[in-house]
Amino acid sequence: MKYLVTGAAGFIGFYLTKRLCEAGHEVVGIDNLNDYYDVNLKHARLKELEIYQNFRFQKLDLADREGVAKLFEAEQFQRVIHLAAQAGVRYSLDNPMAYADSNLVGHLTILEGCRHHNIEHLVYASSSSVYGLNSKTPFSTSDSVDHPISLYAATKKSNELMSHTYSHLYGIPTTGLRFFTVYGPWGRPDMALFKFAKLITEGKPIDVYNNGNLSRDFTYIDDIVEGIIRIQDVIPQKDENWTVESGSPAQSSAPYKVYNIGNGNPVKLESFIDSLESALNIKAQKNYMPMQPGDVYKTYADVDNLFEITGFKPNTSIEAGVTKFVDWYQAFYKA
């Protein structure tokens, strides 16, 4: 098939593009290559993708309405996997307009492209951040997500609402995936694992927020991509029997679904750091800090509905995943 992958130079987009190309699909990848983090890492990922003759890359900003419309018109994609977004909770406190452009306008341009070109299935990235003030764990897609605590989370919730509207009005099958703390080789430098590895290797202290009393549902990149690959073959159908009063908010009478995609096993931050120290064979200097605005105390995914529909549950242990990251980090940065 012919796919559009947005954010192809990003962490998840890079791995997903590799999987699709290796399966023999034609993939057009787009990315605006912004400088939110080291652009050299994005270029290095793209260089790894150059070996695939069935992959083409185009630098394009999703907020470029005319450019995105022309791309859809020229390429006639069958499926779209939309991963591009302005990421980061803390960055959204300082640069809110970047989130409006990338995550709201950008998502709308993709929806419009799907609307006008009979896309078979749109799969898009949501986030575990949408659970906001929810303290019930594990987080379930049947829970309310009406109280986000960061602008980033609010834009991701908005993406789900926008997608439902287009599924309802135009019959576009859409599937939203709420990612839970993705990590692994080629990961983002703004994520904790990458930052910690760099600082520990350099002999500098690491900031440990809320005095280490945090838990995250860390999910290894290969598990995330396997989930995406499987779910994009499960195209949502209309359900005339669904009602707002009795149905789950993760589905609809429209061809619309939302799933959690996480490990389903939260790990304490201190244990995560222990695994990193072990893999690096270096003891970390820890600078304990208070809770940061926009952060949540714990993330924990209920992935039962994903397992039921795909037969897949993430299974990479934190020790194995962190070791693979460290092996890549030391080789890539010659650390």
Number of C-alpha atoms within 10 A of each C-alpha: 11 17 22 24 26 27 27 32 28 25 22 24 23 23 21 23 28 18 16 19 18 12 10 14 15 20 25 21 23 25 22 17 19 11 9 12 12 13 14 11 18 22 14 13 19 18 11 11 21 12 11 15 11 16 19 15 16 13 13 17 20 27 20 14 16 10 14 20 18 11 17 18 13 9 13 16 22 16 21 25 26 23 22 26 25 23 19 17 18 16 17 19 14 9 12 14 12 16 22 19 17 22 23 21 17 23 27 19 20 23 23 15 22 26 16 12 15 16 20 15 21 25 24 27 20 27 22 23 27 25 25 21 17 18 12 12 12 18 21 19 22 14 15 16 20 13 14 19 18 22 23 28 25 22 23 27 24 17 23 24 12 16 26 27 16 21 26 17 11 15 17 26 26 29 29 26 24 24 21 25 22 21 24 24 21 21 20 21 16 16 13 18 19 19 15 23 25 18 15 19 18 10 13 14 15 20 18 21 18 15 15 20 14 19 19 22 24 28 26 26 23 21 19 24 21 17 22 20 16 14 20 20 12 14 17 22 18 16 13 9 9 14 13 10 7 8 13 16 17 19 23 23 17 23 22 28 25 26 24 26 32 31 28 23 20 19 18 17 21 15 14 18 22 16 18 25 20 13 18 18 10 14 14 20 14 17 13 14 13 12 16 11 11 18 17 19 15 20 27 24 25 20 21 18 15 20 15 10 11 18 11 16 19 21 14 16 13 21 15 13 20 25 19 15 22 21 14 17 19 14 10 13 8 7 13
